[in-house]
Amino acid sequence: MRHSIGIDTIERFYRRRAGVALSRIAHGMWDAPAVIGLWLWYRFLVLQRRADERRQLANMTDAQLEDMGITRQQADAEALKPLWKL
């Protein structure tokens, strides 16, 4: 299985930055383009990660899926979901 180097770290960083940006918005101290750009980048990372995880799930063997406690049908249903759905 391919390892995504640093995606967890990057996602945590941008999630934290998004929280700071939201706090600034609440207090009236914000720069709209920066906040919007940060939010869009964070959403991109989330969708990219979701796509990678679903691709990995689709490529797992039946034995691996059984170890996880899910069936092939459940894995296929999850892998076929659009990226914007949880």
Secondary structure, 3 states (H helix, E strand, C coil): CCCCCCHHHHHHHHHHHHHHHHHHHHCCCCCHHHHHHHHHHHHHHHHHHHHHHHHHHHCCCHHHHHHHCCCHHHHHHHHCCCCCCC
